[in-house]
Amino acid sequence: MTASHAAPLPADIATLADYERHAAAHIDPATWAHIAQGTTHANRAAFGRWGLLPRPLAPIAQGSTARVLLGQRHDTPLLLAPVAYHRLVHPAGEIATAQAAAAMGATLVASTLSSVTLEDIAAATRAAAQELGLPVPPQWFQLYCQPDPDQTLALVRRAEDAGYGVLVVTVDAAIKRADFALPPGIVAANLVDPAVAAPAPHRAEAQAGPLVFGSALARQAPTWDTIAQLRQATSLPLVVKGLLHPDDARAAREAGAEGIVVSNHAGRVLDGVAPALPCLPAVRAAVGPNYPVLFDGGVRSGADALKAMALGADAVMVGLPQLHALAVGGVAGVAHMLHILRTEFALAMAQCGCTDAGRIGPGLVMPMIGG
Ligand code: FNR
């Protein structure tokens, strides 16, 4: 594994917020505006409405942050959410992120819109783990349904062939505005293959005719039938990402999906969308205790992750912090960011008297009056 960023990490980085602060100087202003778009502040503010309840004197000499998800063991239930175009902030892009994830035994959910092919990401993960003598972490692929179902299927087959073990189907971004032009040299590497040559599915191209209803985008947007068809088309576990409504969570389970991600896409799609965190308890109640529910949206610390799990998530993902850490420190930055999160998470678990990440429950949090 080659270090793709030679500069030492800034000495004053102790939290994910520090990475965000430093990142502004490493990312050009147009890219910064693009990646920061969304209502992250609403997602973040929701965490302030819940407080963790410490349990001093609980026996914590032994314990584990490990968690089994969809039959795979994760050292810590903290994953890297699918985020498009890592090369926007670092020349090595997803290769560097994958190496960092492998070094930390963490799962990177590779985006359909990655700036490096899904095959190269999988290979970089395996090579890095092998070089370090570590087990290969579970590898997940995030799927955006393509305008032509055959193109979607081609992506699924490529993900299967490349060794991905879980398919995360993102359903909340089929219709959205897109006004960011990719800089020269950065492409949706998975989609330039002639077999899958299509524009990104969620790009609202300027077009004549209806803008929303009746438009090509609206006609091509995935539906529950699409989920059921995908369920038939692959033997990989299917996780539906981008649900907030408890009825949709239940419908995903009924359509055969093996899990869901409660997420509002960092508030980047729908102006005024509800923050993701407060949606968790109703979703958990709708699907019952044993159905895999992941969460993302505003997680910036181990305490945040613990709150989300106390409110019903089995695991959490972080999105934007990957780009901040990648911009500041390349492979080392992302690995360090993951290390910070994991250490904070283990500390918060221990301080709340919780020694088993599989037994995190609502007793760990209380609502903050007026928070
Ligand atoms: C995203 N997200 C996203 N989701 C997805 O399924 N496929 C994708 O390609 C992307 N791309 C993407 C780019 C950028 C710049 C951001 C910020 C987000 C959404 C992502 O997976 C996740 O839902 C949120 O980022 C989680 O919120 P935080 O952790 O960023 O606050």
Boltz pocket constraint, residues with backbone or C-beta under 6 A from the ligand:
constraints:
  - pocket:
      binder: B
      contacts: [[A, 34], [A, 35], [A, 36], [A, 37], [A, 40], [A, 43], [A, 81], [A, 82], [A, 83], [A, 84], [A, 111], [A, 112], [A, 113], [A, 142], [A, 170], [A, 241], [A, 263], [A, 264], [A, 265], [A, 266], [A, 268], [A, 296], [A, 297], [A, 298], [A, 299], [A, 317], [A, 318], [A, 319], [A, 320], [A, 321]]
      max_distance: 6.0
